[in-house]
């Protein structure tokens, strides 16, 4: 498969959002069964067991779990309506 054929999808989440993330990823995988999917998830600390539960919904997809650091978000402004994840 050509690298251009991969669909890259990124998310920023925290633990309370995991059920929604899992549902979204499972839905994408179900509606695109013949596509190569790569999910990039920036988070603020997600347990390995929780990551496995999210990945269960897209068993053929690739996942990169990136732990958010101050380096990634120090320049972002927030109005405290959403988390930095």
C-alpha positions in Angstrom: 0.0 0.0 0.0 1.2 3.4 -0.9 1.8 5.9 2.0 -0.6 8.3 0.2 -3.4 5.8 0.7 -3.2 6.0 4.5 -5.8 8.1 6.2 -4.2 9.9 9.1 -6.7 11.1 11.8 -5.6 13.0 14.9 -7.3 13.6 18.3 -6.5 15.4 21.5 -8.2 13.8 24.5 -8.2 13.3 28.2 -9.6 10.4 30.2 -13.2 11.5 30.5 -13.4 11.7 26.7 -12.3 8.1 26.1 -15.8 6.6 25.6 -16.4 9.2 22.8 -13.0 8.6 21.3 -13.6 4.8 21.2 -17.0 5.3 19.6 -15.6 7.7 17.0 -12.7 5.4 16.1 -14.9 2.3 15.9 -17.4 4.2 13.6 -14.6 5.3 11.3 -13.2 1.8 11.1 -16.6 0.3 10.4 -17.4 2.7 7.6 -13.9 2.5 6.0 -13.1 -1.3 6.3 -10.9 -1.3 3.2 -8.9 1.8 4.0 -5.6 2.0 5.9 -6.1 4.1 9.0 -3.6 5.7 11.3 -4.8 7.3 14.5 -2.7 9.8 16.3 -3.9 10.5 19.8 -2.4 13.2 22.0 -3.4 12.7 25.6 -2.6 13.9 29.1 -2.1 10.4 30.6 -4.1 7.4 29.5 -3.6 4.0 31.0 -2.5 1.1 28.8 -5.6 -0.9 29.5 -7.7 2.1 28.3 -5.6 2.5 25.2 -6.3 -1.2 24.4 -10.0 -0.8 24.8 -10.0 2.1 22.3 -7.8 0.2 19.8 -10.2 -2.8 20.0 -12.6 -0.9 17.8 -10.1 -0.6 15.0 -8.0 -3.8 15.1 -6.4 -3.3 11.7 -5.5 0.4 12.3 -2.2 1.9 13.4 -2.1 4.0 16.6 0.4 6.5 17.9 -0.3 7.6 21.5 1.5 10.9 22.2 1.7 12.1 25.8 1.1 15.8 25.9 3.8 17.8 27.4 4.2 21.5 28.3 6.5 21.7 25.3 3.6 20.8 23.0 1.1 23.3 24.4 3.0 26.1 26.1 2.1 28.6 23.4 -1.6 27.8 23.3 -4.1 30.1 24.8 -7.0 28.7 26.8 -10.2 30.2 28.1 -10.7 27.2 30.4 -13.6 25.9 28.4 -11.8 22.8 27.2 -8.7 20.8 28.5 -5.4 21.1 26.8 -5.7 17.4 25.7 
